[in-house]
Amino acid sequence: MNQTNTTRERIAACGCGHLTVTARGEPVEIYACSCRDCQRRSGGAFSYAALYPEAMVTTAGEHKTFRRIGEAGRWIETEFCPDCGMTVFFRGEALPGLVGVAIGCFADADFPQPRRLYWASRRHRWLAQLPDGVELIETQ
């Protein structure tokens, strides 16, 4: 079946599979972030996320919320599985009406590359060379 951009569904899941996010359509933004909080939350050099309109996202399964104030001074709420602890989605003060989904939770190697790298000033030194087309934003 050929799916259009408005009917395409992607399903993201935590490590144990108890928390899922179904995202319909294409994301309005795809980005990476190298702020210290994203590095700590993801356990990697950056986070990699897709933003969807809230109306295009459905969650299933129990989740817990952790709210923090980010480096830009605004709150962000990460939603994680209480069983395996994996963050699957988030909401942010600076992103009204949008839900961010951790792209790694889609387990889709064909997911498009990020359009921007936020907090590029904090990126790990080995990230000096990024793919063409990734805009570097020094802060946020």
VENSULDA-V49035 format. One record per run of one state. SS is the DSSP state (alpha for helix, beta for strand, coil for the rest). FROM is the first residue (numbers start at 1). TO is the last residue. Records with the same first field share a line. If there is no record, write none. Layout:
BEGIN
SS->FROM-TO  FROM-TO
END
This chain:
BEGIN
coil->1-8  14-19  25-28  34-35  43-46  61-63  70-74  81-86  93-97  107-115  119-119  123-124  129-134  137-140
beta->9-13  20-24  29-33  47-53  57-60  64-69  75-80  87-92  98-102  116-118  135-136
alpha->36-42  54-56  103-106  120-122  125-128
END
